[in-house]
Amino acid sequence: MNSNDIINSLRQNVPVNLAFNNQERLENFAGRIGSQIEADSLSLMNAFTDESFLRKMDLRGKMF
């Protein structure tokens, strides 16, 4: 890949599957993820607990 190809690939929304072990609480999980990506832990907690978001993403009953 050249530099332009790399930049273009970063601009796309690409689905990612994540798996994390040893996170006892949802708050710990959000903090861990928040420290590794752009989203902050509060935004992640809101998404994790938002029923309409979970339904839209087909995640209801699949997380935690």
C-alpha positions in Angstrom: 0.0 0.0 0.0 1.1 3.5 -0.7 0.5 6.4 1.7 -2.7 7.4 -0.1 -4.1 3.9 0.1 -3.4 3.8 3.9 -5.2 7.1 4.5 -8.2 6.1 2.4 -8.5 2.8 4.2 -8.5 4.7 7.6 -11.3 6.9 6.4 -13.6 4.0 5.9 -15.9 2.5 8.5 -14.6 -1.0 8.9 -16.3 -3.4 11.3 -14.1 -4.8 14.0 -14.6 -7.8 16.3 -13.1 -7.3 19.8 -12.7 -9.7 22.6 -11.4 -8.7 26.1 -10.7 -10.9 29.1 -10.4 -10.1 32.8 -12.8 -7.2 32.8 -15.0 -7.8 35.8 -17.4 -4.8 35.4 -18.8 -3.0 32.4 -17.2 0.2 33.8 -13.8 -1.4 33.8 -14.3 -2.6 30.2 -15.4 0.9 29.1 -12.3 2.4 30.7 -10.0 -0.1 29.1 -11.4 0.4 25.7 -11.6 4.2 26.1 -7.9 4.4 26.8 -7.2 2.6 23.5 -9.6 4.3 21.1 -10.8 7.8 20.4 -14.2 7.4 22.3 -14.1 8.2 26.0 -15.4 5.7 28.6 -18.6 7.7 29.3 -19.6 7.6 25.7 -18.9 3.9 25.6 -21.0 3.3 28.7 -23.8 5.2 27.2 -23.6 3.1 24.0 -23.3 -0.2 26.0 -26.5 0.6 28.0 -28.6 2.2 25.2 -31.3 -0.3 24.2 -32.1 1.4 20.9 -28.4 1.4 19.9 -27.9 -2.2 20.9 -31.0 -3.2 18.8 -29.8 -1.2 15.8 -26.4 -2.8 15.9 -28.0 -6.3 16.6 -26.1 -6.6 19.9 -29.0 -6.9 22.3 -28.5 -9.9 24.5 -25.0 -10.5 23.1 -23.0 -8.2 25.3 -22.1 -8.7 28.9 
